[in-house]
Amino acid sequence: MLADYSRNNFVGWILYVMLIVSPSACVQLPVEELPSTSPYAKLIGAEYRIVGDVSAYGIYERVGDRKVLSYITLIPGVGIGGSLVESKGPIVKGQHIKILSAWRMHLLGFTRDVYYLVKFQDADLPHDVPVRIELSRGNEGVDAGLNPGIYERLRDKDQ
């Protein structure tokens, strides 16, 4: 019935797409590591200091399984919520991070956001859970860089 309604009505089509896409908003999507020739590769190894307000959020892979975090994501500003999300709280300003690698997510054959896998020098987060900074939600800066109002670049990987 919903499928028939969506064929005849633009709003119904949008609703239908949202119902299909929204359950996958926080689940683990197929990813690919970006090659060393990509514009993101020049940031691999770069170090940053957190100078703005940013919080950590743990993401679970499945709604029924809230035992093991899939990953932690850093988000400035308001943040996110939901059944797959567990707030880890604000990150203390002055914390140092290092970019380890760059990845691109895919959903239903479409390219989604790029994210960096990062490592904290010292943070009160689980050490066995990967930490991501997605280039969205206020994290993005110029080109492939991070938002300089949140993350201050300390040195290049070649220095």
N, CA, C and O atoms as a DFTB+ gen file, in Angstrom:
636 C
 N C O
     1  1       0.825      -1.192       0.000
     2  2       0.000       0.000       0.000
     3  2       0.868       1.255       0.000
     4  3       0.600       2.188      -0.757
     5  1       1.890       1.289       0.828
     6  2       2.786       2.440       0.869
     7  2       3.503       2.592      -0.468
     8  3       3.725       3.708      -0.938
     9  1       3.864       1.466      -1.075
    10  2       4.549       1.516      -2.369
    11  2       3.628       2.101      -3.436
    12  3       4.075       2.905      -4.254
    13  1       2.330       1.708      -3.445
    14  2       1.375       2.258      -4.403
    15  2       1.189       3.747      -4.178
    16  3       1.112       4.511      -5.139
    17  1       1.115       4.168      -2.929
    18  2       0.920       5.572      -2.593
    19  2       2.132       6.389      -3.038
    20  3       1.982       7.517      -3.507
    21  1       3.321       5.830      -2.892
    22  2       4.534       6.568      -3.225
    23  2       4.677       6.791      -4.728
    24  3       5.271       7.782      -5.152
    25  1       4.141       5.881      -5.535
    26  2       4.230       6.046      -6.989
    27  2       3.387       7.220      -7.477
    28  3       3.731       7.853      -8.476
    29  1       2.303       7.514      -6.795
    30  2       1.358       8.532      -7.247
    31  2       1.509       9.858      -6.519
    32  3       0.798      10.810      -6.841
    33  1       2.398       9.952      -5.562
    34  2       2.470      11.151      -4.749
    35  2       3.924      11.432      -4.396
    36  3       4.608      10.574      -3.838
    37  1       4.396      12.632      -4.720
    38  2       5.788      12.993      -4.457
    39  2       6.102      12.947      -2.969
    40  3       7.161      12.449      -2.586
    41  1       5.226      13.443      -2.131
    42  2       5.445      13.428      -0.683
    43  2       5.492      11.983      -0.187
    44  3       6.290      11.653       0.691
    45  1       4.656      11.137      -0.737
    46  2       4.681       9.723      -0.381
    47  2       5.992       9.072      -0.776
    48  3       6.505       8.218      -0.053
    49  1       6.537       9.468      -1.915
    50  2       7.824       8.932      -2.357
    51  2       8.928       9.339      -1.391
    52  3       9.770       8.517      -1.029
    53  1       8.931      10.596      -0.974
    54  2       9.937      11.074      -0.017
    55  2       9.796      10.303       1.300
    56  3      10.799       9.885       1.879
    57  1       8.576      10.114       1.771
    58  2       8.332       9.356       3.002
    59  2       8.846       7.927       2.865
    60  3       9.473       7.402       3.785
    61  1       8.587       7.307       1.740
    62  2       9.031       5.942       1.476
    63  2      10.556       5.847       1.534
    64  3      11.093       4.923       2.145
    65  1      11.250       6.783       0.911
    66  2      12.717       6.794       0.919
    67  2      13.233       6.999       2.332
    68  3      14.191       6.346       2.745
    69  1      12.605       7.904       3.081
    70  2      13.039       8.155       4.461
    71  2      12.880       6.913       5.328
    72  3      13.721       6.652       6.187
    73  1      11.820       6.147       5.118
    74  2      11.608       4.926       5.890
    75  2      12.672       3.881       5.585
    76  3      13.060       3.112       6.465
    77  1      13.139       3.851       4.360
    78  2      14.166       2.891       3.978
    79  2      15.538       3.326       4.489
    80  3      16.292       2.494       4.994
    81  1      15.876       4.607       4.369
    82  2      17.207       5.107       4.687
    83  2      17.406       5.354       6.168
    84  3      18.490       5.074       6.679
    85  1      16.417       5.864       6.882
    86  2      16.614       6.281       8.277
    87  2      17.001       5.160       9.235
    88  3      17.769       5.430      10.158
    89  1      16.533       3.933       9.090
    90  2      16.998       2.908      10.026
    91  2      18.492       2.635       9.937
    92  3      19.084       2.106      10.877
    93  1      19.097       2.989       8.824
    94  2      20.523       2.733       8.670
    95  2      21.379       3.935       9.044
    96  3      22.589       3.910       8.824
    97  1      20.789       4.980       9.600
    98  2      21.524       6.214       9.870
    99  2      22.667       6.013      10.849
   100  3      23.694       6.677      10.708
   101  1      22.544       5.139      11.824
   102  2      23.604       4.956      12.813
   103  2      24.234       3.571      12.773
   104  3      25.074       3.252      13.615
   105  1      23.847       2.753      11.820
   106  2      24.438       1.418      11.759
   107  2      25.736       1.473      10.981
   108  3      26.031       2.461      10.308
   109  1      26.500       0.415      11.078
   110  2      27.776       0.360      10.402
   111  2      27.547       0.165       8.908
   112  3      26.945      -0.824       8.489
   113  1      28.026       1.105       8.113
   114  2      27.853       1.069       6.670
   115  2      29.112       0.530       6.008
   116  3      30.185       0.538       6.611
   117  1      28.987       0.060       4.763
   118  2      30.193      -0.351       4.043
   119  2      31.134       0.847       3.904
   120  3      30.692       1.964       3.632
   121  1      32.418       0.608       4.090
   122  2      33.398       1.689       4.024
   123  2      34.565       1.284       3.134
   124  3      34.793       0.101       2.881
   125  1      35.299       2.288       2.665
   126  2      36.529       2.039       1.922
   127  2      37.584       3.007       2.430
   128  3      37.303       4.182       2.665
   129  1      38.806       2.500       2.599
   130  2      39.904       3.380       2.983
   131  2      40.302       4.175       1.751
   132  3      40.433       3.627       0.657
   133  1      40.493       5.478       1.944
   134  2      40.821       6.339       0.814
   135  2      42.299       6.190       0.462
   136  3      43.149       6.081       1.345
   137  1      42.592       6.188      -0.827
   138  2      43.972       5.948      -1.264
   139  2      44.897       7.121      -0.931
   140  3      44.451       8.224      -0.614
   141  1      46.176       6.848      -1.014
   142  2      47.180       7.861      -0.682
   143  2      47.201       9.010      -1.681
   144  3      47.863      10.019      -1.439
   145  1      46.495       8.879      -2.791
   146  2      46.437       9.950      -3.779
   147  2      45.259      10.893      -3.555
   148  3      45.145      11.907      -4.242
   149  1      44.396      10.581      -2.621
   150  2      43.219      11.412      -2.386
   151  2      43.607      12.701      -1.667
   152  3      44.669      12.759      -1.047
   153  1      42.763      13.745      -1.737
   154  2      43.082      14.988      -1.021
   155  2      43.104      14.806       0.498
   156  3      43.667      15.638       1.210
   157  1      42.513      13.751       0.988
   158  2      42.477      13.505       2.438
   159  2      43.791      12.913       2.934
   160  3      44.101      13.008       4.122
   161  1      44.555      12.312       2.053
   162  2      45.798      11.636       2.450
   163  2      46.821      12.600       3.039
   164  3      47.642      12.204       3.866
   165  1      46.776      13.868       2.618
   166  2      47.767      14.822       3.126
   167  2      47.565      15.129       4.609
   168  3      48.434      15.729       5.241
   169  1      46.420      14.718       5.169
   170  2      46.188      14.937       6.593
   171  2      46.530      13.727       7.457
   172  3      46.547      13.827       8.683
   173  1      46.800      12.595       6.832
   174  2      47.152      11.404       7.599
   175  2      48.453      11.687       8.351
   176  3      49.453      12.083       7.754
   177  1      48.425      11.482       9.649
   178  2      49.580      11.752      10.483
   179  2      49.571      13.136      11.114
   180  3      50.372      13.413      12.007
   181  1      48.676      14.010      10.662
   182  2      48.599      15.361      11.222
   183  2      48.087      15.303      12.657
   184  3      47.286      14.436      13.009
   185  1      48.556      16.229      13.473
   186  2      48.129      16.301      14.872
   187  2      47.362      17.589      15.111
   188  3      47.674      18.638      14.548
   189  1      46.352      17.480      15.960
   190  2      45.482      18.607      16.282
   191  2      45.294      18.698      17.795
   192  3      45.447      17.715      18.520
   193  1      44.960      19.903      18.248
   194  2      44.555      20.120      19.635
   195  2      43.098      20.578      19.598
   196  3      42.728      21.416      18.775
   197  1      42.284      20.038      20.478
   198  2      40.883      20.436      20.543
   199  2      40.798      21.778      21.262
   200  3      41.211      21.909      22.414
   201  1      40.246      22.789      20.550
   202  2      40.145      24.140      21.098
   203  2      38.702      24.613      21.209
   204  3      38.446      25.677      21.773
   205  1      37.762      23.848      20.687
   206  2      36.347      24.207      20.735
   207  2      35.541      23.177      21.485
   208  3      36.074      22.170      21.950
   209  1      34.243      23.437      21.600
   210  2      33.334      22.516      22.287
   211  2      33.004      21.338      21.376
   212  3      32.434      21.513      20.299
   213  1      33.362      20.155      21.815
   214  2      33.095      18.933      21.061
   215  2      32.797      17.822      22.064
   216  3      33.409      17.750      23.130
   217  1      31.856      16.964      21.707
   218  2      31.476      15.850      22.581
   219  2      31.674      14.524      21.863
   220  3      31.676      14.459      20.634
   221  1      31.839      13.475      22.651
   222  2      31.998      12.117      22.119
   223  2      30.686      11.357      22.285
   224  3      30.011      11.476      23.308
   225  1      30.334      10.576      21.268
   226  2      29.122       9.757      21.282
   227  2      29.476       8.343      20.849
   228  3      30.045       8.141      19.776
   229  1      29.144       7.377      21.673
   230  2      29.341       5.982      21.331
   231  2      28.186       5.504      20.472
   232  3      27.028       5.811      20.760
   233  1      28.488       4.757      19.423
   234  2      27.475       4.249      18.501
   235  2      27.479       2.720      18.561
   236  3      28.516       2.077      18.393
   237  1      26.297       2.157      18.804
   238  2      26.123       0.706      18.808
   239  2      25.727       0.246      17.418
   240  3      25.093       0.990      16.669
   241  1      26.099      -0.979      17.073
   242  2      25.786      -1.513      15.747
   243  2      24.319      -1.941      15.638
   244  3      23.704      -1.763      14.587
   245  1      23.762      -2.494      16.697
   246  2      22.376      -2.991      16.669
   247  2      21.592      -2.459      17.865
   248  3      22.146      -2.255      18.945
   249  1      20.306      -2.242      17.659
   250  2      19.446      -1.719      18.718
   251  2      19.386      -2.679      19.899
   252  3      19.480      -2.236      21.044
   253  1      19.233      -3.963      19.662
   254  2      19.088      -4.933      20.740
   255  2      20.381      -5.280      21.458
   256  3      20.356      -5.926      22.506
   257  1      21.513      -4.857      20.901
   258  2      22.809      -5.236      21.466
   259  2      23.571      -3.986      21.898
   260  3      24.338      -3.410      21.126
   261  1      23.344      -3.579      23.145
   262  2      24.006      -2.381      23.671
   263  2      25.138      -2.771      24.618
   264  3      25.364      -2.119      25.637
   265  1      25.845      -3.846      24.264
   266  2      26.958      -4.304      25.097
   267  2      28.290      -3.801      24.571
   268  3      29.165      -3.421      25.349
   269  1      28.450      -3.797      23.251
   270  2      29.733      -3.446      22.650
   271  2      29.534      -2.266      21.702
   272  3      28.696      -2.306      20.800
   273  1      30.330      -1.208      21.930
   274  2      30.283      -0.056      21.034
   275  2      30.943      -0.407      19.707
   276  3      31.974      -1.079      19.678
   277  1      30.350       0.048      18.614
   278  2      30.920      -0.140      17.289
   279  2      32.026       0.893      17.046
   280  3      33.100       0.561      16.545
   281  1      31.744       2.153      17.410
   282  2      32.727       3.223      17.288
   283  2      32.274       4.415      18.110
   284  3      31.142       4.464      18.591
   285  1      33.178       5.377      18.263
   286  2      32.886       6.645      18.933
   287  2      33.058       7.737      17.899
   288  3      34.025       7.726      17.138
   289  1      32.125       8.686      17.863
   290  2      32.217       9.805      16.934
   291  2      32.273      11.110      17.711
   292  3      31.620      11.256      18.744
   293  1      33.055      12.058      17.209
   294  2      33.173      13.371      17.836
   295  2      32.306      14.358      17.070
   296  3      32.384      14.446      15.845
   297  1      31.468      15.108      17.808
   298  2      30.544      16.044      17.187
   299  2      30.544      17.345      17.979
   300  3      30.312      17.332      19.188
   301  1      30.803      18.476      17.308
   302  2      30.697      19.763      17.993
   303  2      29.231      20.207      18.082
   304  3      28.387      19.756      17.308
   305  1      28.949      21.087      19.025
   306  2      27.611      21.662      19.112
   307  2      26.608      20.739      19.756
   308  3      26.906      20.061      20.740
   309  1      25.408      20.719      19.192
   310  2      24.256      20.045      19.790
   311  2      24.431      18.545      19.908
   312  3      24.080      17.978      20.943
   313  1      24.958      17.876      18.892
   314  2      25.176      16.433      18.971
   315  2      24.046      15.628      18.389
   316  3      23.266      16.120      17.574
   317  1      23.963      14.362      18.822
   318  2      22.977      13.426      18.285
   319  2      22.374      12.612      19.422
   320  3      22.877      12.626      20.545
   321  1      21.298      11.909      19.120
   322  2      20.655      11.031      20.090
   323  2      19.981       9.890      19.361
   324  3      19.949       9.863      18.131
   325  1      19.448       8.956      20.111
   326  2      18.748       7.831      19.515
   327  2      19.052       6.544      20.236
   328  3      19.860       6.510      21.163
   329  1      18.393       5.475      19.800
   330  2      18.515       4.191      20.478
   331  2      19.881       3.539      20.281
   332  3      20.261       2.664      21.059
   333  1      20.622       3.948      19.257
   334  2      21.946       3.389      19.008
   335  2      23.070       4.274      19.535
   336  3      24.246       3.979      19.321
   337  1      22.714       5.359      20.223
   338  2      23.689       6.366      20.641
   339  2      23.819       6.396      22.156
   340  3      22.827       6.350      22.883
   341  1      25.054       6.474      22.612
   342  2      25.329       6.648      24.036
   343  2      26.287       7.826      24.182
   344  3      27.396       7.800      23.648
   345  1      25.859       8.851      24.903
   346  2      26.724      10.016      25.086
   347  2      27.890       9.662      25.986
   348  3      27.711       9.065      27.047
   349  1      29.071      10.029      25.560
   350  2      30.282       9.833      26.356
   351  2      30.703      11.129      27.027
   352  3      31.624      11.142      27.844
   353  1      30.025      12.226      26.681
   354  2      30.280      13.512      27.312
   355  2      31.245      14.383      26.538
   356  3      31.785      13.976      25.510
   357  1      31.458      15.597      27.047
   358  2      32.344      16.542      26.364
   359  2      33.814      16.127      26.457
   360  3      34.247      15.497      27.422
   361  1      34.549      16.498      25.435
   362  2      35.995      16.272      25.418
   363  2      36.652      17.522      25.998
   364  3      36.299      18.643      25.634
   365  1      37.586      17.326      26.880
   366  2      38.278      18.434      27.524
   367  2      39.116      19.179      26.480
   368  3      39.866      18.567      25.720
   369  1      38.975      20.506      26.457
   370  2      39.780      21.306      25.538
   371  2      41.254      21.114      25.871
   372  3      41.634      20.976      27.034
   373  1      42.065      21.111      24.837
   374  2      43.494      20.902      25.010
   375  2      43.934      19.484      24.687
   376  3      45.129      19.225      24.549
   377  1      42.982      18.560      24.562
   378  2      43.316      17.178      24.204
   379  2      43.961      17.155      22.819
   380  3      43.575      17.927      21.940
   381  1      44.936      16.277      22.624
   382  2      45.608      16.125      21.335
   383  2      45.099      14.879      20.637
   384  3      44.887      13.836      21.254
   385  1      44.905      15.017      19.317
   386  2      44.525      13.874      18.485
   387  2      45.476      13.785      17.307
   388  3      46.090      14.772      16.902
   389  1      45.584      12.574      16.764
   390  2      46.389      12.334      15.572
   391  2      45.519      11.597      14.562
   392  3      44.851      10.624      14.911
   393  1      45.523      12.051      13.322
   394  2      44.750      11.397      12.265
   395  2      45.511      10.168      11.780
   396  3      46.660      10.266      11.348
   397  1      44.854       9.004      11.857
   398  2      45.482       7.737      11.482
   399  2      45.186       7.320      10.045
   400  3      46.061       6.800       9.353
   401  1      43.937       7.552       9.592
   402  2      43.537       7.145       8.244
   403  2      42.254       7.858       7.854
   404  3      41.554       8.413       8.701
   405  1      41.953       7.838       6.551
   406  2      40.738       8.457       6.013
   407  2      39.877       7.385       5.362
   408  3      40.385       6.494       4.682
   409  1      38.557       7.481       5.578
   410  2      37.611       6.479       5.086
   411  2      36.393       7.159       4.482
   412  3      36.065       8.290       4.840
   413  1      35.723       6.466       3.564
   414  2      34.481       6.951       2.965
   415  2      33.401       5.901       3.183
   416  3      33.623       4.712       2.951
   417  1      32.225       6.349       3.632
   418  2      31.093       5.444       3.851
   419  2      30.211       5.388       2.608
   420  3      30.156       6.339       1.827
   421  1      29.520       4.258       2.434
   422  2      28.596       4.074       1.319
   423  2      27.259       3.572       1.849
   424  3      27.203       2.808       2.813
   425  1      26.187       4.014       1.203
   426  2      24.842       3.574       1.571
   427  2      24.032       3.395       0.305
   428  3      23.850       4.345      -0.457
   429  1      23.545       2.188       0.072
   430  2      22.724       1.861      -1.093
   431  2      23.386       2.297      -2.394
   432  3      22.711       2.783      -3.301
   433  1      24.692       2.127      -2.488
   434  2      25.413       2.479      -3.700
   435  2      25.803       3.938      -3.811
   436  3      26.497       4.316      -4.755
   437  1      25.374       4.770      -2.870
   438  2      25.720       6.189      -2.892
   439  2      26.856       6.465      -1.914
   440  3      26.953       5.840      -0.858
   441  1      27.704       7.405      -2.282
   442  2      28.795       7.811      -1.407
   443  2      28.251       8.721      -0.329
   444  3      27.470       9.635      -0.594
   445  1      28.679       8.452       0.897
   446  2      28.286       9.300       2.021
   447  2      29.512      10.023       2.535
   448  3      30.476      10.231       1.797
   449  1      29.476      10.400       3.777
   450  2      30.519      11.220       4.374
   451  2      31.869      10.530       4.437
   452  3      31.976       9.305       4.469
   453  1      32.889      11.364       4.454
   454  2      34.256      10.932       4.711
   455  2      34.504      11.113       6.195
   456  3      34.014      12.066       6.802
   457  1      35.258      10.207       6.776
   458  2      35.645      10.387       8.169
   459  2      37.105      10.017       8.358
   460  3      37.682       9.237       7.600
   461  1      37.684      10.610       9.406
   462  2      39.045      10.274       9.800
   463  2      38.985       9.368      11.013
   464  3      38.192       9.588      11.929
   465  1      39.818       8.363      11.013
   466  2      40.034       7.538      12.192
   467  2      41.152       8.232      12.962
   468  3      42.224       8.484      12.412
   469  1      40.901       8.546      14.244
   470  2      41.872       9.316      15.024
   471  2      42.254       8.593      16.301
   472  3      41.569       7.675      16.753
   473  1      43.353       9.027      16.860
   474  2      43.834       8.483      18.124
   475  2      44.065       9.643      19.079
   476  3      44.697      10.637      18.721
   477  1      43.552       9.510      20.294
   478  2      43.771      10.520      21.325
   479  2      45.099      10.265      22.006
   480  3      45.501       9.121      22.219
   481  1      45.772      11.353      22.343
   482  2      46.988      11.217      23.133
   483  2      46.627      10.787      24.551
   484  3      47.302       9.944      25.143
   485  1      45.552      11.376      25.093
   486  2      45.098      11.034      26.436
   487  2      43.649      11.476      26.565
   488  3      43.369      12.674      26.557
   489  1      42.738      10.545      26.684
   490  2      41.323      10.876      26.828
   491  2      40.641       9.808      27.661
   492  3      41.099       8.668      27.741
   493  1      39.553      10.193      28.271
   494  2      38.787       9.272      29.097
   495  2      37.747       8.549      28.237
   496  3      36.544       8.661      28.471
   497  1      38.234       7.805      27.237
   498  2      37.384       7.037      26.336
   499  2      37.900       5.611      26.303
   500  3      39.075       5.371      26.580
   501  1      37.031       4.654      25.965
   502  2      37.513       3.266      25.854
   503  2      38.646       3.169      24.824
   504  3      38.532       3.716      23.728
   505  1      39.717       2.487      25.167
   506  2      40.886       2.388      24.280
   507  2      40.697       1.382      23.159
   508  3      41.421       1.433      22.165
   509  1      39.739       0.464      23.292
   510  2      39.554      -0.583      22.291
   511  2      38.451      -0.262      21.280
   512  3      38.068      -1.127      20.492
   513  1      37.936       0.976      21.293
   514  2      36.867       1.376      20.382
   515  2      37.408       2.451      19.439
   516  3      37.956       3.450      19.904
   517  1      37.265       2.267      18.116
   518  2      37.763       3.273      17.180
   519  2      37.051       4.618      17.362
   520  3      35.857       4.660      17.657
   521  1      37.793       5.709      17.183
   522  2      37.238       7.063      17.292
   523  2      37.277       7.703      15.908
   524  3      38.306       7.702      15.232
   525  1      36.116       8.257      15.500
   526  2      35.971       8.873      14.184
   527  2      35.677      10.361      14.317
   528  3      35.051      10.816      15.274
   529  1      36.149      11.095      13.325
   530  2      35.704      12.475      13.127
   531  2      35.160      12.535      11.709
   532  3      35.921      12.509      10.742
   533  1      33.832      12.615      11.590
   534  2      33.207      12.710      10.274
   535  2      33.299      14.145       9.778
   536  3      33.150      15.089      10.554
   537  1      33.543      14.302       8.491
   538  2      33.615      15.637       7.907
   539  2      32.204      16.136       7.612
   540  3      31.830      16.356       6.460
   541  1      31.441      16.305       8.675
   542  2      30.070      16.812       8.625
   543  2      29.714      17.322      10.023
   544  3      30.518      17.219      10.950
   545  1      28.522      17.865      10.168
   546  2      28.003      18.319      11.467
   547  2      28.886      19.359      12.149
   548  3      28.878      19.455      13.376
   549  1      29.647      20.137      11.383
   550  2      30.487      21.175      11.959
   551  2      31.935      20.789      12.130
   552  3      32.739      21.626      12.541
   553  1      32.304      19.553      11.831
   554  2      33.702      19.126      11.922
   555  2      34.530      19.549      10.713
   556  3      35.754      19.644      10.795
   557  1      33.856      19.805       9.584
   558  2      34.567      20.041       8.343
   559  2      35.157      21.453       8.291
   560  3      34.567      22.422       8.768
   561  1      36.336      21.521       7.694
   562  2      37.014      22.799       7.486
   563  2      37.167      23.048       5.998
   564  3      36.312      22.644       5.209
   565  1      38.246      23.708       5.607
   566  2      38.523      23.993       4.204
   567  2      39.153      22.765       3.563
   568  3      39.976      22.083       4.174
   569  1      38.758      22.496       2.331
   570  2      39.244      21.332       1.591
   571  2      39.003      20.059       2.416
   572  3      37.860      19.763       2.765
   573  1      40.053      19.314       2.726
   574  2      39.906      18.066       3.477
   575  2      40.179      18.253       4.962
   576  3      40.156      17.287       5.726
   577  1      40.439      19.491       5.376
   578  2      40.826      19.757       6.754
   579  2      39.679      19.758       7.744
   580  3      38.506      19.716       7.372
   581  1      40.049      19.806       9.016
   582  2      39.084      19.891      10.106
   583  2      38.770      21.357      10.401
   584  3      39.549      22.247      10.061
   585  1      37.636      21.596      11.030
   586  2      37.184      22.937      11.392
   587  2      38.208      23.579      12.341
   588  3      38.398      23.080      13.450
   589  1      38.872      24.674      11.932
   590  2      39.897      25.282      12.782
   591  2      39.339      25.937      14.043
   592  3      40.102      26.235      14.962
   593  1      38.043      26.164      14.108
   594  2      37.426      26.695      15.318
   595  2      37.246      25.630      16.396
   596  3      37.008      25.950      17.561
   597  1      37.360      24.367      16.002
   598  2      37.219      23.236      16.927
   599  2      38.554      22.524      17.114
   600  3      38.909      22.129      18.225
   601  1      39.288      22.365      16.016
   602  2      40.535      21.592      16.020
   603  2      41.673      22.475      15.502
   604  3      41.636      22.914      14.353
   605  1      42.670      22.736      16.326
   606  2      43.830      23.539      15.929
   607  2      44.939      22.604      15.452
   608  3      45.375      21.720      16.190
   609  1      45.386      22.801      14.225
   610  2      46.432      21.940      13.675
   611  2      47.761      22.276      14.331
   612  3      48.146      23.443      14.407
   613  1      48.463      21.250      14.806
   614  2      49.723      21.446      15.506
   615  2      50.923      21.324      14.591
   616  3      51.781      22.207      14.575
   617  1      50.999      20.251      13.833
   618  2      52.124      20.054      12.933
   619  2      51.737      19.052      11.863
   620  3      50.824      18.243      12.024
   621  1      52.459      19.139      10.781
   622  2      52.223      18.214       9.676
   623  2      52.914      16.895       9.960
   624  3      53.792      16.812      10.819
   625  1      52.520      15.884       9.247
   626  2      53.117      14.563       9.419
   627  2      54.581      14.542       9.027
   628  3      55.332      13.691       9.504
   629  1      55.009      15.471       8.158
   630  2      56.389      15.492       7.686
   631  2      57.319      16.291       8.602
   632  3      58.536      16.279       8.412
   633  1      56.762      16.972       9.574
   634  2      57.596      17.804      10.453
   635  2      58.160      17.021      11.594
   636  3      58.882      17.573      12.424
